[in-house]
Amino acid sequence: MFKQNSANEESNFWISYADLMAGLLFVFILLIGAIVSKSVILKSELHSKEEALLGLSKTLKNKEDALDELGKSLAKSNALVSEKDSTLSENERVLKLKLDEIDKLNKLLLEANTKHDMLSNKIIIVQDLLNKNQEELEKNKKSLKDYEGKVLILSNDLSKEKDAVKLKDEKLLALLNAMDESKTKYDELVAKLQAQKAKIKSLTGIKLQVIAALKETLGDKIDIDKKTGSLRLASNILFGVGDAALKPESKAELKKAFEEYIGALVNNKEIRPHLDKIIIEGHTDSDGTYIYNLKLSQDRALAVMEYLLTLDFSKKHNIRPMMIASGRAYLDPVSKNGVEDKNASRRIEIKFRLKNEDAMQEIEKVLDAK
């Protein structure tokens, strides 16, 4: 088996060798073919170049012949030139003189051109200035034309304003005349108003007159408030603490004070016609709640009024229709040095109100207003 494998391997080797040699032979044949082809192409190109060189040689020979002909012609020309040199020498001298003159003329011409250029530049500058001035002149003409139009419009407006002012002057004159008439009527009205004011002042001063009459009638018997003319009675004299029932021992003093105070009002024939109401007001200090103090002050005022209405004096002078009672709680306290005086705040006030008193006070405020 081993021998058989060796024979196969040797057989494969020679087959591969034969294939390799065949491939190399094929490559060699290709190279030979390429070389032969290249050689043929090169021979063809070389033949073409030889023909081109032959043509160039013929052309060069023709040109050499032409140059020989030109040399001969030049020699003839030189001979002719030498013959003319003598003739040209005199002409050259004359020409040199003319050239000098031409140089001078050229210099003069150059200077003239320079001056001309300078003048041209100046002319251009002047022309530019002239153009600018012309543009400014055109603008000024246009502005002047616009101003003329505006002046015309303003002139028309001024004429209208003059007419309007004239009309207003006429209206103003008529208004001044009317004002003079109105002033006369106003002065008359003011005079009447002053008279009515004095009359109303006299009416509003009735309460002051009543208070003055009370003071004069009562003297030092009873102390009344200087501003309101009210009579003040301390609650601790009339009632017990937190009680609304009159103390029996206080009734005599209350009766005396009431009859003297109200008697000075109802017995005065000048005061009685103006008397409207007799008010009994109850006041407390600020201790306790507002509702408690309001009820206590109302009950005390009502107790005082009920007692005063039982008096023969009240029946005789028909006081009942005029008398009313109200409680103020601690809304109107009595203060001393900015601090509540609780003893003075607990009080009963008997005061009077005149007919139309509220209206009179309002009228007095209006008259006194600035």
Helices and strands as residue ranges (DSSP letters): H 2-204, H 206-218, E 231-234, H 235-238, G 248-250, H 251-266, G 272-274, E 275-283, H 290-309, H 312-316, G 320-322, E 323-327, E 335-336, E 339-340, H 342-345, E 347-354, H 357-368
